[in-house]
Amino acid sequence: MGTAHVIDDICLVKNVDYLTAKGMFDRYDSADIDGIAEVVNARLEDMGDQIKDIVYRLDLGLIKRPFYMCGGYIDAVYGAKEVFSKCLRAQFTECMCPLYEINPPDTTTRDAVIISSLG
C-alpha cells in the first residue's frame, strides 16, 4: 500500500480521473489547497494501523525502538510521520541516503537503512 492508493482514494472521493487526482496529491501540503487532507490522512491512518498489526504480531518490543522512514514514497507525504507516530505510539525518524539523487527509490531505501545502521 502506498501513494498510488492515496491517489486512488482521491479519485473516488473527489470523483476525478487519476491524473487530476495525482496533480492534487502532488500539490498537497499543510495548506491543503485542494481539500484532500481528510482523504490523505484516512489512508495514512489505515497504513499505520496495518503496520501496527504487523509489528504487534512480530514483537511488541519493537514499539520501544525508533522506526526509520526512508525512500521517497509514503514517507514523503506531508504528515505521514506524525500519523504513523500516533498510530503506533512510537517514534518515527526520517533517514536519508546520501546517494538519493543517483539511486532508484528501492535501492535508496535499502542503502539508507544500511547507512543509518552503520552511522
MARRO-543527 format. One record per residue (C-alpha): residue number from 0; x, y, z. Coordinates in steps of 0.02 Angstrom, whole numbers, m for minus. Example, Ala and Ser with C-alpha at 12.3 -4.5 7.8 and 13.67 -1.06 7.14 Angstrom:
<sites>
@i=0	east=615	north=m225	up=390
@i=1	east=684	north=m53	up=357
</sites>
This chain:
<sites>
@i=0	east=0	north=0	up=0
@i=1	east=71	north=168	up=m46
@i=2	east=47	north=334	up=m132
@i=3	east=m48	north=257	up=m279
@i=4	east=m181	north=202	up=m154
@i=5	east=m192	north=379	up=m86
@i=6	east=m214	north=446	up=m262
@i=7	east=m347	north=315	up=m299
@i=8	east=m440	north=368	up=m141
@i=9	east=m436	north=548	up=m203
@i=10	east=m509	north=489	up=m369
@i=11	east=m653	north=405	up=m280
@i=12	east=m691	north=541	up=m153
@i=13	east=m669	north=690	up=m269
@i=14	east=m740	north=599	up=m422
@i=15	east=m593	north=645	up=m534
@i=16	east=m480	north=547	up=m651
@i=17	east=m312	north=479	up=m594
@i=18	east=m206	north=616	up=m674
@i=19	east=m310	north=753	up=m593
@i=20	east=m301	north=663	up=m425
@i=21	east=m113	north=643	up=m444
@i=22	east=m97	north=829	up=m476
@i=23	east=m199	north=865	up=m320
@i=24	east=m92	north=745	up=m220
@i=25	east=70	north=821	up=m287
@i=26	east=12	north=993	up=m227
@i=27	east=m42	north=929	up=m57
@i=28	east=45	north=1005	up=93
@i=29	east=m1	north=1096	up=253
@i=30	east=m102	north=1223	up=153
@i=31	east=m218	north=1084	up=89
@i=32	east=m263	north=1187	up=m65
@i=33	east=m372	north=1051	up=m143
@i=34	east=m460	north=999	up=18
@i=35	east=m391	north=822	up=18
@i=36	east=m312	north=816	up=192
@i=37	east=m453	north=709	up=260
@i=38	east=m433	north=583	up=118
@i=39	east=m243	north=576	up=135
@i=40	east=m249	north=561	up=324
@i=41	east=m380	north=423	up=318
@i=42	east=m268	north=318	up=205
@i=43	east=m114	north=357	up=311
@i=44	east=m208	north=302	up=467
@i=45	east=m257	north=140	up=379
@i=46	east=m75	north=110	up=333
@i=47	east=m20	north=150	up=511
@i=48	east=m147	north=27	up=580
@i=49	east=m85	north=m108	up=462
@i=50	east=96	north=m77	up=512
@i=51	east=42	north=m84	up=695
@i=52	east=m45	north=m251	up=668
@i=53	east=111	north=m324	up=587
@i=54	east=226	north=m259	up=724
@i=55	east=111	north=m321	up=862
@i=56	east=111	north=m494	up=784
@i=57	east=300	north=m496	up=767
@i=58	east=366	north=m422	up=929
@i=59	east=288	north=m291	up=1044
@i=60	east=465	north=m245	up=1098
@i=61	east=489	north=m163	up=929
@i=62	east=371	north=m23	up=980
@i=63	east=501	north=37	up=1106
@i=64	east=629	north=61	up=969
@i=65	east=631	north=202	up=841
@i=66	east=557	north=170	up=669
@i=67	east=650	north=237	up=519
@i=68	east=562	north=309	up=367
@i=69	east=661	north=324	up=207
@i=70	east=648	north=307	up=20
@i=71	east=543	north=442	up=m59
@i=72	east=374	north=357	up=m63
@i=73	east=245	north=368	up=76
@i=74	east=374	north=446	up=192
@i=75	east=374	north=597	up=77
@i=76	east=187	north=628	up=105
@i=77	east=151	north=779	up=214
@i=78	east=101	north=721	up=388
@i=79	east=144	north=537	up=366
@i=80	east=274	north=536	up=504
@i=81	east=152	north=613	up=628
@i=82	east=7	north=497	up=581
@i=83	east=117	north=341	up=593
@i=84	east=191	north=400	up=760
@i=85	east=15	north=423	up=828
@i=86	east=m49	north=255	up=764
@i=87	east=95	north=155	up=835
@i=88	east=130	north=268	up=984
@i=89	east=312	north=258	up=932
@i=90	east=448	north=374	up=872
@i=91	east=472	north=386	up=684
@i=92	east=637	north=456	up=620
@i=93	east=672	north=506	up=442
@i=94	east=836	north=447	up=370
@i=95	east=908	north=499	up=204
@i=96	east=1029	north=407	up=94
@i=97	east=1168	north=520	up=29
@i=98	east=1153	north=427	up=m138
@i=99	east=970	north=479	up=m157
@i=100	east=997	north=577	up=m318
@i=101	east=1083	north=435	up=m411
@i=102	east=993	north=280	up=m345
@i=103	east=820	north=219	up=m393
@i=104	east=697	north=231	up=m245
@i=105	east=700	north=46	up=m199
@i=106	east=890	north=46	up=m190
@i=107	east=891	north=210	up=m96
@i=108	east=780	north=137	up=40
@i=109	east=896	north=m10	up=64
@i=110	east=1051	north=100	up=64
@i=111	east=976	north=225	up=187
@i=112	east=941	north=86	up=310
@i=113	east=1117	north=15	up=293
@i=114	east=1199	north=186	up=308
@i=115	east=1092	north=233	up=459
@i=116	east=1133	north=70	up=548
@i=117	east=1319	north=92	up=517
@i=118	east=1320	north=276	up=569
</sites>
